[in-house]
Amino acid sequence: MPPAPTLPHPPRQVEVIDTDPSRPLGERLRVRTVERAPLGAGQVRVGMLAMAVNPADLLQLDGRYGLRPTLPYVAGLEGVGVVLETAPDVTDLAAGARVLPLAAGGFWADERVLHRRALVPLDAATDALQQAMLCANPATAWVLLRHLAPLQPGDWVLQNAANSAVGQCVRQLAPALGLRVLNIVRRTGAVPAESAGDPAWVVDASGDGSTLKAGLARAREASAAPGRAALALDALGGQASGALAAALDDGGTVVVYGLMSGEPCALPAHDLVFRGVTVQGFWLARWFADPANRAHAKGLYPALAAQLGTGRLHMAVGAVHDLADAAIAVQAAAQPARAGKVLLRGAWWDRPL
C-alpha cells in the first residue's frame, strides 16, 4: 500500500485550553502541530476538508455543553474529509474518497485517524462545504420533524430562531413530509428578503403567545391549511418556551433543543395541566446513543446526503477561514445577526491527492 500523501508541514489541530467565559474566545484556543498517528487495524487516515463552527462548539468553549472534555481538547463537532490512507484490512475505501466522519468531536484538525465504521461515504461531486454542515443541523431538523412527535401531513410546526441553520433545514425538509411551518424571529431584519410579507413568518421580540396565535391564524387563513399546530421547536428557552406552548393546539408538544437565551424555560402551568401540552428536551447526541433509535439512525445520514445531492437541502455559508485563523472564525460565529454559517478549511481543502 502506498504511503499517505505528505503535507509540507505536520498536521495542525485547534485545541481548547480554557473554558472560562470571562476570557475572550480567542484566548481560549491555540493552534499547534502534532505528529502523525500510526494506523491500527480497521483504521483510516482522513484529511479534513471543511469543518463547521456551531453553537454547540461555542457552548463547549464556555463549559456549558453536555460534553465537557478534559482540557486541553481538540475542538470541532462536525466536518467532512477525504481518505488519505487505510489500514490493510480496510478494503472498501480508497484514497481520495469523500467521507463524513461520525465521532464525538475533535474535527478542527488537518487530519484524523478514525475507525472505518465511523465513516459514511459521500458523493465527491457534492459541495464539500454543504457536506461539512450535514452532521448537526440537518440531522437535528430531520429527527425533530420525524421522530419526536406523531405528526400528520397538513400539521403545523412552529419554530423560533427560524433564521438559524436548524431553522433553514426545518423549512427545507418539512414540505417533503407534508408539514407546514410557522417561522418566528425576533427582528424584522431576520426575515429573508424573499419571504418579506409572507404570513408564515412572525416577528416576536418579547416572547408573546398572543402574537404567535395571531400569526398562526393569519398563516392558516392565507394558505387555506387549517391543520393542527402539533409541534413547536424551541431554540431559545426563557419566555419564548411559554409563547410556543400557548400557540399550540391542545395536546401539542414543545421540544426544547437550544439554549440561546440562557434562561430557564418559562411555561404556564395552565397549558401543561389543562390543555395537555407536553414539553421535552432534545439533544442529538443522546438520541443517537439510545439503542431504541438505532434503526432510524442508520439511515439518517444517507437520507440527508441524498437531499443535498438533489438540491432540496442547502445551508447558507457566511464565511470560510483557514484552520490557522480559528480564533477569528469563532469570534465571527459568536456574533449576533450573522448571515450564514462560519466554517474552517483544513490543509487538504485545495491539495490534490
GUTIVEX-269521 format. One record per residue (C-alpha): x, y, z; residue in one letter. Coordinates in nm, 4 decimals. Example, Ala and Ser with C-alpha at 12.3 -4.5 7.8 and 13.67 -1.06 7.14 Angstrom:
// GUTIVEX-269521
       px       py       pz code
   1.2300  -0.4500   0.7800    A
   1.3670  -0.1060   0.7140    S
// end
This chain:
// GUTIVEX-269521
       px       py       pz code
   0.0000   0.0000   0.0000    M
   0.1437   0.3421  -0.0915    P
   0.2235   0.5773   0.1972    P
  -0.0080   0.8614   0.2867    A
   0.0496   1.1840   0.0920    P
   0.2732   1.4180   0.2872    T
   0.1940   1.7735   0.3860    L
   0.4564   2.0475   0.3640    P
   0.4262   2.0720   0.7411    H
   0.2959   1.8431   1.0184    P
  -0.0818   1.8382   1.0623    P
  -0.2340   2.1134   1.2756    R
  -0.5119   2.0975   1.5308    Q
  -0.7099   2.3581   1.7228    V
  -0.7086   2.2974   2.0966    E
  -0.9284   2.4477   2.3663    V
  -0.7076   2.5370   2.6619    I
  -0.9615   2.7208   2.8792    D
  -1.3417   2.7296   2.9113    T
  -1.3641   3.0387   3.1343    D
  -1.6345   3.2513   2.9650    P
  -1.4856   3.5671   3.1143    S
  -1.1840   3.5313   2.8856    R
  -1.2070   3.6341   2.5179    P
  -1.2876   3.3399   2.2905    L
  -0.9646   3.3794   2.1003    G
  -0.7580   3.3433   2.4176    E
  -0.9096   3.0061   2.4937    R
  -0.7748   2.8458   2.1754    L
  -0.4351   2.7506   2.0426    R
  -0.3270   2.6035   1.7096    V
  -0.0379   2.3614   1.7229    R
   0.1210   2.0964   1.5056    T
   0.1336   1.7300   1.6035    V
   0.2993   1.4114   1.4833    E
   0.1021   1.1854   1.2535    R
  -0.0575   0.8983   1.4425    A
   0.0051   0.5487   1.3036    P
  -0.2847   0.3449   1.1669    L
  -0.4167   0.0475   1.3566    G
  -0.6348  -0.2365   1.2341    A
  -0.9566  -0.1154   1.0731    G
  -0.8472   0.2479   1.0773    Q
  -0.8453   0.5210   0.8144    V
  -0.6455   0.8425   0.7932    R
  -0.8799   1.1244   0.6929    V
  -0.7717   1.4656   0.5681    G
  -1.0238   1.7208   0.6860    M
  -1.1545   1.9437   0.4079    L
  -1.4006   2.1711   0.5875    A
  -1.5371   2.1938   0.9409    M
  -1.8342   2.3879   1.0753    A
  -1.8345   2.6260   1.3719    V
  -2.1619   2.5517   1.5508    N
  -2.3422   2.6957   1.8540    P
  -2.2580   2.3685   2.0277    A
  -1.8882   2.4409   1.9772    D
  -1.9361   2.7822   2.1381    L
  -2.1278   2.6308   2.4293    L
  -1.8486   2.3789   2.4764    Q
  -1.5954   2.6628   2.4751    L
  -1.7960   2.8201   2.7588    D
  -1.8133   2.4933   2.9529    G
  -2.1926   2.4831   2.9085    R
  -2.2325   2.1909   2.6673    Y
  -2.3431   1.8388   2.7539    G
  -1.9986   1.7018   2.6619    L
  -1.7143   1.8559   2.8620    R
  -1.3835   1.7048   2.7518    P
  -1.0792   1.7278   2.9730    T
  -0.8614   2.0282   2.8880    L
  -0.6865   2.0675   2.6555    P
  -0.9050   1.9087   2.3888    Y
  -0.9302   1.9324   2.0109    V
  -1.2387   2.1352   1.9203    A
  -1.4926   2.0795   1.6463    G
  -1.8021   1.8609   1.6375    L
  -1.8519   1.8124   1.2631    E
  -1.6820   1.8302   0.9265    G
  -1.6128   1.6459   0.6021    V
  -1.2932   1.4812   0.4860    G
  -1.1108   1.2812   0.2233    V
  -0.9485   0.9407   0.2686    V
  -0.5674   0.9663   0.2707    L
  -0.4673   0.6178   0.3742    E
  -0.6280   0.2972   0.5013    T
  -0.5106   0.0063   0.7118    A
  -0.4536  -0.3112   0.5072    P
  -0.7767  -0.4696   0.6337    D
  -0.9911  -0.1782   0.5097    V
  -1.0776  -0.2762   0.1539    T
  -1.3940  -0.0801   0.0731    D
  -1.2454   0.2727   0.0816    L
  -0.9696   0.4105  -0.1373    A
  -0.7549   0.7217  -0.1165    A
  -0.9472   1.0190  -0.2493    G
  -1.2906   0.9007  -0.1332    A
  -1.5071   1.1692   0.0295    R
  -1.6301   1.0693   0.3765    V
  -1.8471   1.2034   0.6559    L
  -1.6759   1.1255   0.9884    P
  -1.9061   1.0423   1.2782    L
  -1.7304   1.0698   1.6122    A
  -1.7578   1.2620   1.9377    A
  -1.5638   1.5657   1.8202    G
  -1.2074   1.6719   1.7561    G
  -1.2571   1.7745   1.3931    F
  -1.0864   2.1148   1.3886    W
  -0.7709   1.9486   1.2619    A
  -0.5917   1.8830   0.9360    D
  -0.6127   1.5066   0.9855    E
  -0.7969   1.2474   1.1924    R
  -0.7416   0.8760   1.2351    V
  -1.0782   0.7029   1.2714    L
  -1.2197   0.3534   1.2537    H
  -1.3817   0.2595   0.9257    R
  -1.7190   0.2117   1.0938    R
  -1.7190   0.5839   1.1877    A
  -1.7115   0.6933   0.8210    L
  -2.0061   0.7400   0.5845    V
  -1.9076   0.7522   0.2140    P
  -2.0259   1.0652   0.0315    L
  -2.0529   1.1811  -0.3271    D
  -1.7357   1.3749  -0.4112    A
  -1.9293   1.5791  -0.6705    A
  -2.1412   1.7459  -0.3978    T
  -2.0335   2.0751  -0.2406    D
  -1.7924   1.9930   0.0430    A
  -1.8987   2.2992   0.2436    L
  -2.2571   2.1738   0.2458    Q
  -2.1409   1.8254   0.3446    Q
  -1.9348   1.9740   0.6292    A
  -2.2573   2.1045   0.7842    M
  -2.4519   1.7797   0.7488    L
  -2.3938   1.6125   1.0857    C
  -2.5520   1.8558   1.3284    A
  -2.8158   2.0929   1.1952    N
  -2.9810   1.8906   0.9153    P
  -2.9766   1.5811   1.1357    A
  -3.1324   1.7754   1.4225    T
  -3.4047   1.9098   1.1930    A
  -3.4726   1.5646   1.0455    W
  -3.5108   1.3971   1.3844    V
  -3.7200   1.6836   1.5249    L
  -3.9649   1.6531   1.2371    L
  -3.9766   1.2754   1.2015    R
  -3.9074   1.1022   1.5292    H
  -4.0236   1.3016   1.8340    L
  -4.3956   1.3678   1.7949    A
  -4.6740   1.1983   1.5952    P
  -4.7318   1.4324   1.3006    L
  -4.9721   1.4039   1.0099    Q
  -4.9499   1.5676   0.6672    P
  -5.1053   1.9122   0.6945    G
  -4.9954   1.9673   1.0563    D
  -4.8227   2.2924   1.1516    W
  -4.4782   2.3102   1.3105    V
  -4.3904   2.6296   1.4963    L
  -4.0222   2.7192   1.5248    Q
  -3.8415   3.0131   1.6793    N
  -3.4912   3.1170   1.5704    A
  -3.6255   3.0370   1.2253    A
  -3.3337   3.2144   1.0582    N
  -3.0825   2.9794   1.2242    S
  -2.9139   2.6891   1.0461    A
  -3.1541   2.4383   1.2047    V
  -3.4419   2.6683   1.1098    G
  -3.3302   2.6708   0.7471    Q
  -3.3181   2.2917   0.7463    C
  -3.6624   2.2591   0.9053    V
  -3.8107   2.4863   0.6384    R
  -3.6489   2.2863   0.3594    Q
  -3.7259   1.9375   0.4914    L
  -4.0824   1.9950   0.6141    A
  -4.2530   2.0150   0.2690    P
  -4.1357   1.6644   0.1783    A
  -4.3199   1.5427   0.4894    L
  -4.6356   1.7390   0.4069    G
  -4.5849   1.9748   0.7019    L
  -4.6470   2.3499   0.7259    R
  -4.4055   2.5722   0.9190    V
  -4.4682   2.8955   1.1100    L
  -4.1335   3.0741   1.1317    N
  -4.0703   3.3028   1.4295    I
  -3.7853   3.5533   1.4550    V
  -3.7087   3.8370   1.6962    R
  -3.6439   4.1174   1.4475    R
  -3.7757   4.2156   1.1068    T
  -3.4275   4.2054   0.9543    G
  -3.4071   3.8330   1.0276    A
  -3.6836   3.7557   0.7772    V
  -3.5228   3.6540   0.4455    P
  -3.5776   3.9105   0.1727    A
  -3.7587   3.6568  -0.0432    E
  -4.0035   3.5911   0.2437    S
  -4.0927   3.9536   0.3196    A
  -4.4709   3.9782   0.3585    G
  -4.5122   3.6001   0.3842    D
  -4.7708   3.5316   0.6589    P
  -4.5781   3.2184   0.7556    A
  -4.3190   3.4497   0.9156    W
  -4.3877   3.6200   1.2505    V
  -4.1723   3.8782   1.4257    V
  -4.1940   3.8453   1.8042    D
  -3.9297   4.0204   2.0109    A
  -4.0870   3.9639   2.3521    S
  -4.1974   3.6009   2.3654    G
  -4.5691   3.6786   2.3419    D
  -4.8046   3.3855   2.2975    G
  -5.0879   3.6069   2.1692    S
  -4.8609   3.7353   1.8902    T
  -4.7851   3.3808   1.7822    L
  -5.1509   3.2766   1.7989    K
  -5.2486   3.5684   1.5764    A
  -4.9643   3.4925   1.3362    G
  -5.0657   3.1293   1.3140    L
  -5.4273   3.2267   1.2415    A
  -5.3131   3.4534   0.9556    R
  -5.0876   3.1842   0.8119    A
  -5.3629   2.9245   0.8270    R
  -5.6064   3.1561   0.6535    E
  -5.3625   3.2666   0.3841    A
  -5.2600   2.9105   0.2992    S
  -5.6044   2.7553   0.3423    A
  -5.4290   2.4989   0.5624    A
  -5.6176   2.4627   0.8917    P
  -5.4120   2.1663   1.0173    G
  -5.3213   2.1161   1.3824    R
  -5.0450   2.3164   1.5443    A
  -4.8944   1.9978   1.6776    A
  -4.5246   2.0635   1.7333    L
  -4.3170   2.3629   1.8458    A
  -3.9371   2.3716   1.8174    L
  -3.7691   2.5936   2.0764    D
  -3.4083   2.7047   2.0295    A
  -3.4307   2.9888   2.2802    L
  -3.5802   2.8902   2.6148    G
  -3.6949   3.1569   2.8583    G
  -4.0253   3.3312   2.7819    Q
  -4.0156   3.2012   2.4252    A
  -4.0958   2.8491   2.5500    S
  -4.4212   2.9684   2.7053    G
  -4.5169   3.1616   2.3928    A
  -4.4809   2.8480   2.1832    L
  -4.6823   2.6405   2.4292    A
  -4.9636   2.8980   2.4281    A
  -4.9841   2.8956   2.0487    A
  -5.0021   2.5168   2.0127    L
  -5.3290   2.3321   1.9857    D
  -5.4331   2.1166   2.2800    D
  -5.2135   1.8083   2.3100    G
  -4.9246   1.9647   2.1194    G
  -4.5575   1.9144   2.2011    T
  -4.2855   2.1709   2.2708    V
  -3.9354   2.0376   2.2041    V
  -3.6542   2.2441   2.3560    V
  -3.3326   2.1833   2.1616    Y
  -3.1365   2.5047   2.2201    G
  -3.0189   2.7358   2.4976    L
  -2.9807   3.0641   2.3115    M
  -3.1467   3.2859   2.5729    S
  -2.9502   3.1330   2.8590    G
  -3.2695   3.1443   3.0686    E
  -3.4833   2.8645   3.2179    P
  -3.7878   2.7674   3.0133    C
  -4.0957   2.9509   3.1413    A
  -4.4197   2.7681   3.0624    L
  -4.7608   2.8405   3.2181    P
  -4.8929   2.5527   3.4244    A
  -5.2356   2.6116   3.2655    H
  -5.1104   2.4924   2.9258    D
  -4.9467   2.1858   3.0755    L
  -5.2283   2.0841   3.3080    V
  -5.5499   2.1818   3.1307    F
  -5.4525   2.1735   2.7641    R
  -5.2268   1.8693   2.7712    G
  -4.9277   2.0425   2.6161    V
  -4.6128   1.8380   2.6759    T
  -4.2529   1.9581   2.6922    V
  -3.9389   1.7611   2.6262    Q
  -3.5724   1.8351   2.5745    G
  -3.3734   1.7134   2.2787    F
  -3.0018   1.6577   2.2296    W
  -2.8936   1.4845   1.9103    L
  -2.6028   1.3044   2.0784    A
  -2.8351   1.1475   2.3352    R
  -3.0820   1.0475   2.0625    W
  -2.8050   0.8654   1.8753    F
  -2.6881   0.6969   2.1951    A
  -3.0315   0.5438   2.2607    D
  -3.0370   0.1842   2.1265    P
  -3.4077   0.2249   2.0501    A
  -3.3145   0.4709   1.7736    N
  -3.0509   0.2507   1.6088    R
  -3.2573   0.1562   1.3039    A
  -3.3582   0.5164   1.2350    H
  -3.0046   0.6422   1.2948    A
  -2.8500   0.4013   1.0448    K
  -3.0315   0.5540   0.7518    G
  -3.0291   0.9162   0.8650    L
  -2.7112   1.0455   0.7025    Y
  -2.7521   0.8635   0.3699    P
  -3.1022   1.0155   0.3515    A
  -2.9712   1.3643   0.4239    L
  -2.6836   1.3240   0.1779    A
  -2.9431   1.2389  -0.0869    A
  -3.1308   1.5595  -0.0017    Q
  -2.8077   1.7543  -0.0527    L
  -2.7458   1.5832  -0.3830    G
  -3.0863   1.6800  -0.5194    T
  -3.0516   2.0410  -0.4038    G
  -3.3545   2.0237  -0.1744    R
  -3.1271   2.0912   0.1231    L
  -2.8894   2.3872   0.1215    H
  -2.7478   2.5901   0.4096    M
  -2.6207   2.9462   0.3920    A
  -2.2444   2.9965   0.4255    V
  -2.1312   3.3233   0.5819    G
  -1.7521   3.2885   0.5809    A
  -1.4739   3.0312   0.5448    V
  -1.1461   3.0700   0.7374    H
  -0.8260   2.8709   0.7362    D
  -0.7662   2.6493   1.0377    L
  -0.4868   2.8822   1.1481    A
  -0.7485   3.1571   1.1903    D
  -0.9750   2.9540   1.4189    A
  -0.9911   3.2352   1.6755    A
  -1.1201   3.4767   1.4112    I
  -1.3734   3.2189   1.2936    A
  -1.5001   3.1559   1.6472    V
  -1.5417   3.5253   1.7157    Q
  -1.7301   3.5678   1.3877    A
  -1.9578   3.2735   1.4674    A
  -2.0439   3.4263   1.8055    A
  -2.1716   3.7496   1.6516    Q
  -2.5484   3.8120   1.6561    P
  -2.7372   3.8741   1.3325    A
  -2.4813   3.6701   1.1404    R
  -2.5736   3.5749   0.7832    A
  -2.4771   3.2131   0.7254    G
  -2.2585   2.9520   0.8890    K
  -1.8895   3.0108   0.9612    V
  -1.6607   2.7275   0.8523    L
  -1.2954   2.6320   0.8755    L
  -1.0925   2.4731   0.5967    R
  -0.8141   2.2248   0.6597    G
  -0.4844   2.1819   0.4769    A
  -0.6390   1.9254   0.2408    W
  -0.9024   2.1673   0.1105    W
  -0.7134   2.2545  -0.2077    D
  -0.4475   1.9819  -0.2228    R
  -0.4946   1.7102  -0.4871    P
  -0.4214   1.3536  -0.3796    L
// end
